[in-house]
Amino acid sequence: MSIEVRHLQKRFGATVVCDDLSLDIPAGQLVALLGPSGSGKTTLLRIIAGLEVPDAGTVLFHGEDATDADVRERRVGFVFQHYALFGHMTIFENVAFGLRVRPKAVRPDEAQIRARVAKLLALVQLDPLADRYPHQLSGGQRQRIALVRALAVEPEVLLLDEPFGALDARVRKELRRWLRRLHDEMQVTSVFVTHDQEEAMEVADRIVVMNQGRIEQDGAPDEVYDHPASPFVLQFLGDVNLFRGGAATGVGAADGGTAYVRPHELQVVAGAEPGSVAVTFAQALTVGPNTRLEFRRRDDQSYVDVEMSRAEWQALRDRLGLEPGASAHLLPRKVTRFASEDIDPAAMI
Amino acid sequence: MNAAVIGAASTRVVAPPRRVSDATGEPAWLRRLLIGVALAFLALFLFIPLVAVFAEALKKGLDVYLAAITEPDAVAAIRLTLVAAAISVPLNLVFGIAAAWAIAKFDFRGKNLLLTFIDLPFSVSPVIAGLIFILVFGLQGWLGGWLRDHDLKIIFALPGIVIATIFITFPFVARELIPLMQAQGIEQEEAARVLGAGGWQIFRRVTLPNIKWALLYGVILCNARAMGEFGAVSVVSGHIRGQTNTMPLHIEILYNEYQFAAAFAVASLLAGLALVTLALKYAVERRVAAAALAEESGARR
């Protein structure tokens, strides 16, 4: 089922959380709403679910106005950040809940409920835990139960609010992959909220980057990463070096604007070349397979980060004899500039 | 001082030092003194009077005791007390849940005012509470004329006693539920709603099971107070023997008439109720604590 959002407005007191939002989500897509906290992404998700009422604007499901439709009529599945499992019910009863509360006429009989729940629990490989209670499960297990509980009612739209936010890094990675696979199998239109750009890039077909109640950019992960529409998107999607205008030499000098270069788009060279920046080497930090080099610009003493693989770094160190305090030059392979530069630096964090 | 130090040292030989007490840094003699004072206080003000009630009640033998609690006026008082509690406790159960629900799950203007008003019965003297109802429902009161014209009797009758009891015991259920429901938030209710549950289904299947122990705890306290209330009920009841005397009022009358054995016999019933309440409270408290622990250990994972 497709979702369309038209000119959505929502404020809590003086805070505007949705500022004229419009968005199209075609049927079957897996879309990430990505943004910092307070960007309105969760509110947008809750409005789509019907848990929040917009001040103005419409939500269309399958082309039909659903703005005033009750939550129960929307056929959505919602997965909460903190699972919201029913603590006093067994895992089995949690998953069966949506079937048991149906009106008598459309409620499956006990045998059908048992079969459906068993199938869903097998899908997430948690069938041995059917008689346990939520507090006896690990976070990752609980999140999977929350997901199949939402799927039990066969929703046409699946909405997930920071689904992996409360989990540790390893479990999160595993669940991401699992969500992607599940989506490919079930083909249900899905929207998930996240503040983790890596998660969004890895899982989603499409990323909607939000900031201060507005949509900054909307596109495929590669497109958003390679062609950011604004400095905010560029900075939010990964580390970036800023070369401010006014600095005497180098990348940002020409038009007085700011040039952005990602750490892995910088090449370390021995001598000055056209477009290069003179720097002093400060230190190298190796984390896993990658090394992060810290340089200081010689003209304005600002820091510049460079990232490369561990092997590249070792080769470079031997070739140039880089020691802390040694001088070098940085040559950008790819520079991004934006026409208008009236962005509030505080919003980039 | 010296003896105390030696005492402390000798305990160390017998039992390994306890880390908890070491951390607080209190010497052993101080701990014992504090515990001793607390126990002596309990014995003097709580335990001895309780024993005295039963001793006095049975002083003239079991026959007198049984006669005192089966005498028609006593039976009427017991019945009235039970009826008043049977009406006011369920009503306060409903009011309490409604108020706690509204405060914990919704945001609205005047929420803090409502919270403050729920505590009013705790802060007002029961006698004043009784007088308020005389002022409103009494013959000279605001609604007195209208009530008389329609032949409705509230003051000096069962309705007045029930109203006064409801007023006095209103905070118990609500006060017990509000912090719990606020801590639980509304996520589970929202989850149930998205899964297609209606309002009543959400309440019965999700909210009620989550609050049931706290609710029972509130009801137990509410009931104990409803049966034991003296001040407010005394003002509105009119002390009509066999008709508007509740147990506490009946006890007072017997006592004033120097029928000590009878007074203590009826009092022993109320004391017995208190003991049952304590036992129930203890059992329910353990369940509440266990449920909270399970919830907490679950959340930490």
Interface residues (C-beta under 8 A of the other chain):
Chain A: A49 G50 L51 V71 R72 V76 G77 F78 F80 H82 A84 L85 F86 G87 H88 M89 F97 G98 V101 R102 Y133 P134 H135 Q136 L137 S138 G139 R149 A150 A152 V153
Chain B: E187 Q188 E190 A191 A192 R193 V194 L195 G196 A197 G198 Q201 R205 V206 P209 N210 A294 E295 S297 G298 A299 R301
